[in-house]
């Protein structure tokens, strides 16, 4: 039986290797196959939001796609917010909203897919 510290050290080393591999940037061809579509910025008394959709044009399921948006009032940046879309199978579009609390003067936003796994 191995001592607990040896098992713990092996587990941490395995996790670090797997986590670093999982966080590496996806290949350009995979990213290009994910298509982001955004709606228009809408405001309400709580802030601003924008609808976002990601179409999976790959042949593999995407367990998570990350979309980040920066909201603006004219040229003045108001803040950033993001969402995670889960379980997008090939050929299907996942959608959600990105909301910025307090951004009641927002009139535009720029959004990007920041990663996926």
C-alpha positions in Angstrom: 0.0 0.0 0.0 1.4 3.4 -1.0 1.5 6.2 1.6 -1.2 8.8 1.3 1.2 11.6 0.5 2.5 9.6 -2.6 -1.1 9.0 -3.8 -2.0 12.7 -3.2 1.2 13.9 -5.1 0.3 11.6 -8.0 -3.3 12.8 -8.1 -2.2 16.5 -8.1 0.4 15.9 -10.8 -2.2 14.1 -13.0 -4.8 16.9 -12.4 -2.3 19.6 -13.3 -1.4 17.8 -16.5 -5.0 17.3 -17.5 -6.1 20.7 -16.5 -3.3 22.4 -18.5 -4.2 20.3 -21.5 -7.9 21.1 -21.1 -7.2 24.8 -20.9 -5.1 25.0 -24.0 -6.5 27.0 -26.8 -8.6 24.9 -29.2 -7.4 24.4 -32.8 -8.3 27.2 -35.2 -10.4 24.9 -37.4 -12.6 23.9 -34.4 -13.1 27.5 -33.3 -14.0 28.6 -36.9 -16.7 25.9 -36.9 -18.4 27.5 -33.9 -20.6 30.3 -35.3 -21.6 33.1 -32.9 -24.8 35.1 -33.6 -25.9 38.0 -31.4 -29.2 40.0 -31.1 -29.6 43.6 -30.3 -28.9 45.2 -26.9 -32.0 45.6 -24.8 -32.2 47.6 -21.6 -34.6 47.4 -18.7 -34.6 48.8 -15.1 -32.0 46.2 -14.0 -29.5 46.8 -16.8 -28.8 45.6 -20.3 -28.8 42.2 -22.0 -28.1 40.7 -25.4 -29.2 37.3 -26.8 -26.3 35.1 -28.0 -26.4 31.9 -30.1 -23.6 29.4 -30.9 -24.0 27.0 -33.7 -21.9 23.8 -33.5 -20.6 23.2 -37.0 -18.1 20.5 -35.9 -18.7 16.8 -35.9 -18.2 16.4 -32.1 -20.4 17.5 -29.2 -19.3 20.7 -27.4 -19.8 20.2 -23.7 -19.3 23.9 -22.9 -18.9 27.1 -25.0 -18.0 30.4 -23.4 -19.3 33.7 -24.7 -18.1 37.0 -23.3 -19.6 40.4 -24.1 -18.5 44.0 -23.5 -21.3 46.6 -23.2 -20.9 50.2 -24.3 -22.9 53.4 -24.1 -21.6 55.1 -27.3 -17.8 54.7 -27.1 -17.8 54.5 -23.3 -17.2 50.9 -21.9 -19.8 50.0 -19.2 -18.6 46.6 -18.3 -18.1 42.9 -19.3 -20.2 39.9 -18.6 -20.3 36.3 -19.9 -22.3 33.1 -20.2 -21.6 29.4 -20.7 -23.7 27.4 -23.1 -23.8 23.7 -22.3 -24.1 20.5 -24.4 -24.3 21.7 -28.0 -24.4 18.7 -30.3 -23.2 18.8 -33.9 -25.5 20.8 -36.2 -27.4 22.3 -33.3 -27.5 25.9 -32.0 -27.3 26.7 -28.3 -28.6 30.1 -27.0 -28.7 32.2 -23.9 -28.5 35.8 -22.8 -25.6 37.8 -21.4 -26.8 40.4 -18.9 -24.9 43.4 -17.4 -26.5 44.6 -14.2 -26.7 48.3 -13.9 -25.9 49.0 -17.6 -29.1 50.8 -18.3 -27.5 53.2 -20.8 -26.0 50.5 -23.0 -26.7 50.8 -26.7 -24.3 48.2 -28.1 -22.1 45.2 -27.2 -19.3 43.2 -28.7 -19.3 39.5 -28.1 -16.8 36.7 -28.8 -16.5 33.0 -28.1 -13.7 32.9 -25.6 -13.3 29.1 -25.5 -14.9 25.7 -25.5 -14.4 22.1 -24.4 
